[in-house]
């Protein structure tokens, strides 16, 4: 399982791009062979990339914990999940989704944050490798984050239909993941939204 958090808006925007980054990102997006449809949507892009990778991509809108990033990519054994903040404006949600899709397209890995021994002490019921990959994240100014943002933006140029409002559902196989993420909310914050 790989999880990538997307930084809050405005973070990581000031750093200059490394040489060759744009060309590399453009090549990755061209290699996708995105269809040239009159009304290509984010969902169409996810469907296309799902077919290329041979595994489904599920989009999940959740209320993420206060102070957390706007989105994350979870690569499970048989599917990919792009989780994004439900309370964002629809156009912002789509940019978050595209950023996370950028991580998927670039096959980015999470950075290690806990040793296996530390993980066993703190979270004894969870596999240490899964915890390491779940909690690992890159600094928002890193080349990995810039690459995901640029790939997402380049994919976004192919989108011809930006949904104003859309109801999002959680697939049955991701209910447990959604419940665990929802449990990260502080009790005070949850009480205000219920």
C-alpha positions, -999 to +999 in steps of 0.1 A: +000+000+000+013+035-009-002+066+004+007+101-010-007+132+008-012+163-014-001+195+003-027+222+011-031+248-016-004+273-020+023+250-004+052+241-026+044+265-054+074+288-050+103+264-058+118+264-093+115+233-115+146+211-120+159+211-156+142+186-178+112+182-155+086+197-179+099+175-209+098+144-187+062+152-175+050+160-210+064+127-222+046+108-194+013+124-203+018+118-241+025+081-233-009+078-217-026+083-251-055+102-235-086+101-258-096+133-276-132+134-266-154+164-268-164+161-231-135+143-214-140+143-176-117+134-146-137+102-144-129+094-180-092+100-174-093+077-144-111+051-164-085+053-192-055+051-168-073+022-149-074+003-182-037+011-190-026-001-155-050-030-153-064-020-119-093+003-109-089+038-096-116+048-071-122+084-063-134+091-027-145+124-012-140+125+026-138+151+053-101+148+060-087+158+095-082+195+101-046+204+093-041+175+070-034+178+033-062+181+007-057+146-008-039+113-009-033+084-031-035+049-016-022+020-038-036-012-024-030-047-036-058-047-063-068-011-067-058+025-063-078+050-043-076+088-046-090+104-015-097+141-015-112+167+008-150+168+002-153+204+014-132+219-014-147+237-044-153+212-072-126+227-095-101+225-066-112+189-059-104+180-095-070+196-093-063+176-062-074+144-079-052+151-109-022+158-086-027+124-070-032+108-104+002+124-113+018+104-084+002+072-098+013+079-134+048+086-122+048+055-099+061+075-070+069+058-037+064+072-002+094+081+019+100+060+050+091+077+083+091+049+109+114+019+114+098-015+116+105-017+154+090+017+160+059+008+140+054-024+160+056-005+193+032+023+182+009+003+160+013-034+170-018-047+151-006-033+117+020-045+093+051-023+097+057-022+059+021-010+053+025+017+080+058+029+066+044+033+031+011+048+044+028+075+066+057+082+042+055+115+024+078+138+005+084+175+013+061+196-007+090+214-025+105+181-036+109+171-073+084+143-067+057+168-057+065+192-085+064+163-110+030+151-097+016+187-098+029+192-134+017+158-147-017+165-131-018+200-147-009+186-181-035+159-178-060+187-168-054+204-202-072+174-217-103+178-195-131+195-213-158+191-187-153+205-151-182+193-130-199+220-109-212+196-082-210+159-080-220+134-054-191+110-045-195+076-029-171+053-012-167+019-029-176-010-006-141-024-005-128+010+008-153+014+036-128+003+063-101+027+049-127+056+049-137+048+085-100+048+096-094+081+080-126+096+095-114+084+129-084+107+126-107+136+130-105+151+165-137+146+186-142+184+188-140+188+151-164+159+144-189+173+168-191+205+149-199+188+116-225+163+128 
